[in-house]
Amino acid sequence: MNSLIIVVVGALFCLLSAAAFGAMAVFGKLSYDEGASVDALLLVRFGLAGLVLLAIALARGVFRGIPRRAVLVSLGMGVFGYAAQAGLYFSALTRIDASLVALLLYLYPILVMVGAVLLGRERASRRRVWALGLAFGGIVLVLSGATSGRFNLTGALLAAGAAVVYTCYILVGDRTTADVPPLALATLVCIGAFGTFLVNAILRGNAGGITEISSAGWFWLAVLSLVSTVAAILLFFAGMARVGPSVASILSILEPVVTVASAALVFGEHLSPLQCIGGAIVLSAVLIVQWPTRIVRESEMRPTEQPEIMLT
């Protein structure tokens, strides 16, 4: 009975994490409506989230024993990789619907699989080839059905670029940060990304337009930072510790569903029937890729295995 409760609680944590990540696009658009710019949003998000995560990480002592090189690599992943991914993602949100951004970004599990095969880290299989074909067909339907006035080619390319950069971020991190605890890695990545946007704000002046944000805008930025970043990350780690990385990844597929649903509720965004079919096909392909041949609990993982760190 205790084991069942642990699994149920872990699954709930993972679903709450996915919901928090999924709502991030809506919080971002709400902050845009209240005067926040992309630069200001990213500066506040990573500054506040990095500060809170750093306090938690120091309290837990997760930095002890981490090699200096691994710390520098983790910071570099934030400075270059994750800063670029977040910049592309939130820039795309200014041009196209949040639901479309979410579906395009969620190509990254498929792209990671392709990259791992090309790099010789994993083997191609019939299941993965089918998943790749489904994902490609689904995205064609999603884009071909984007006939509303909110569709913008530049926005779509920015969202797709975010998926590509996130793929590279994961593939690099998989080999270079295997000895860094997940919480420490998330903290260092956020701090590194904050450094990038702080330098950008200094160079541009006016802190990226941060003085033009209304009080309501500051509220939505705080929610985005604390709920869709800090809480989402901590909930994912807590859930993964109870159900393992395989199940946690599968449950995380709720994220784009939450984005689509919340965007429809708050902004009245609606995918066309063709886009809905395409989105369902894309998520099915992701599920095929992430569904393991055998469910592995974290306690059964080899010491060298590193679960994916989610910072969507």
N, C-alpha and C positions, 0 to 999 in steps of 0.2 A: 504493500500500500504506500509506504514512504517513497519507494522508487517511482511509482505512478504519479504521486504528487509532485515530485521533483521534475519529472518530465513535463507535466501539465504546466507547472509554473514557468519552466524554461521556455516552453512553446509560447506562453502568454507574453513573456518578456520579448521574445523575438518578434511577435506580431505587433506589440506596442512600439518596438523600435522601428519596424517597417512603416507603421502608421505615422510616426514622428518624422521620419525621413521623407515620406510621401507628401506630408503637408508643407514641407519646406518651400516648394515652389509657390504655393498660395501665400505663405507669409512673405515671401520675397516680393510678389506682385503687390500685396497690400502695402508694403513699405515703400514701393515705388510710387504708389498713388499718394503717399504722404510726404513726398519730396526727397526720398532717398535716391541717390544715384547708384549705379553698379559699383563704383569705386568705394563709396561710403559704406554700402552694405557689406562688402567683402572685408573692409577694414574693421568694422565693428564686429562682424561675425567671428572672425578669427582672433581678434583681440580679446573679446569677452570669453569666447569658448576656450581659447588657449590659456587664459588666466585661471579659469575655473578648473580645467583639466590639470594644469600644472599644480595647483594646490592639492587636488586629490591624489595625483601621482606622487608628490613629495610626501604626503601623509602616509601613503602606503609603501613608500620606499622602493618603488619599482625601478628606479634608475640605478640602484646599486649593482655593480658588477657588469654593467654594459660597457663594452669596449668603446674607446673614444671614436674610432673609425665608424662604428655603427651609429653613434650619436650624430656625427657629422653627415653621414649618408641619409639618415632619417630627416634631419633638418633640410638637407638638399632636396629631398623628395617633396617637402612642403614648399620650399622656395621656388622650385622650378615646376615640378610635375603637378602637384595638387593646386597650386596657385593658378596655373594655366587652365586646368580642368574647371575649376570653380569660376574663373573669369569667363570662359566660353559658355558654361551652363547658364550663369545669371545674365550674360549678355543676350543669349538666345531668348530668355524669358521676356526681354523688352520688345521682342519682334514677333514671336509666335505664341500660340496658346500653351499653357503649362502642360496640358495633356499630351500634346505632340512632342514637347521637349522630353517629357518623361519616357515616352515610348522609344524615341530615338536614342536617348542615353542608355536605356536598358538593353541595347545591343551589346554592351560591353562584355557580358558573360560569354556570348558567342565569339566575340573578337578575342577574348583571352584564350578560349579553347583553340581557336585557329592559330594564334601566336605561339601557344605552347607546343602545338604540333609542328609548326614550321621551325621552331627552335630545337626540336628534338627532345623536349621535356616530356611529351605525352605522345601516345600513338593514335593515329587516325583509326576510326572504327566506323562501321556502317551506321550506328546510331548517331554519331557525331556528324557524319556527312548528311544524313537526313535532317538533323537539327539545323545545319548551316543552310540547306536548301529552303527549309521552312522559314527561317529568319529572313532570308533574302526576299522570298515571296511575300511575306507579311509586311516588310518595310515598303515594298513596291505598292502594295494595296494602301498602306497608311499614307504615303506621299501622293499617290494618284487620287486618293479620295479627299485630299486637302484642298477643297474648292472654295472654302470660305474666305472672306476678306482678310482674315487674320493670318493666312498663310503667307510666308515670306521666305524666299529661297535662301537669303543670307542667314536668316534665323535657323532654318533647317540645317544649313551647313555648319553653323556654330554648335548646334546641339550634337550633330554627328561628330564634329571635331572633339567635343567634350568626351564622347564615348571612346574615341581613338586615344586621346591623351590618358584617360582613366585606365585603358587597357595597358598602355605602356607603363603607367604608374604601378599597376598590380604586378606585371611581369618583372619589372626591375626590383620591386620590393620583395617579391617572392624569393629571390636569390641573395639579396644584399642585407636584409633585415631579419633573417631567420632567428637570430639570437637576441632580438629585442622584444620584450613583453608587449602584448597588444596595446595596453593602456599607455605605456611609455612611447610607443610608436605614434599613436594617435595624438598624444600631447606634443611631441616634437614636430610632427607634420603641421599641426595647427600653428605652432609658434613660428615655424619656417614660413608658412604662407602669410602670416601676419607681418613678418618682416618684409616680405615682398610688397604687400599693399601699403605698408607704412612708408617705405622708400618712395613708392609711386605717389602717395599723397603729398609727401614733402616736396617732390620734384614738381608736381602740378600746382601746389599751393591750395589754400582753403580746405586742406584735408579731404580732398575729393568731393567737396560740396557738403561736408558733414554739418555745417552750420545752417543749412537750409532745410533740415529735416524737422518736421513738426513733432509735437509731443506724442501723437498717435503713431507716427513713424518710428520713433524711438521704442515705443511699446512693441511694435511688430518686429523690430530688429532684435530686441531682447528675447522675444518668444522664439524667433528663428535661431538665435545663438544658443539659448538654454534648453529649448525643447527639441528642436530639429538638429541640433549638433551634439551638445553635451549629453542630454538625457538619451537621445537616440543611440549614441555610441555606448554609453554605460549599460543600457538595456540590452543591446546586442551582445556585449561581452558576458553579461549575467546569464542571458539565455543560452549562449553558445556553451558556457561552462556546464550547463545542465543537460543539453540535448546533443551537443557535438556540432562541429562545423558544417557537416553535410545537411543535417536537418535544419540548422539555422539558415543556411543559404537558400534552401527550398522555401522556408516560411517567408523569407525576405522578398519573395516575388509579389507579396501584397503591396509593396511600395508603390509601383506605378499605378496599381488599381486605386489606391487611396488618392494619388495625385489627380487622376482622371475624375474620380467621384467628387472630391472636394472642389476642384476647379469648376465643375458643373454646378455645384451647389452655391458657391460664392460668386462666381463671375458669369454663370450661365453658359460656360463653354460646353460645346457638344461635339463629339466626333460623329462623322457621317456613318451610316451603316457599313459602308465599305471600309472605313478606317477602323471601326469596331472589330470587324472580321480580321483585318490585318493585324491589329493590336493583339487580339486573342491568339493568332498564329505565332506572333513574335514571342509572347509569353509562354506558349506551349513549347516552342523551340528552346527557350531558356530553361524551362522545367526539365526537358529531356536531357540537356547538357548537365544540369546540376543534380539530377536524380542519380544517386550512387548505385552501384551494383550490390553494395552491402552497406547498410547504415553503420557508421563508425562513431562510437562515443569518443569524446575528447580523451578519456583515460586510456583508450586503445590506440591513440595516434603515436606514431614513431616520434622520437625526440626532434627529428629534423623537419617534421611537418609543421608548416605555419599556416593557420587559417587566414582567410582573406580579411583584411581590415577595411571596414566599411566607413567611408567618410563622405557619402554621396552629397 
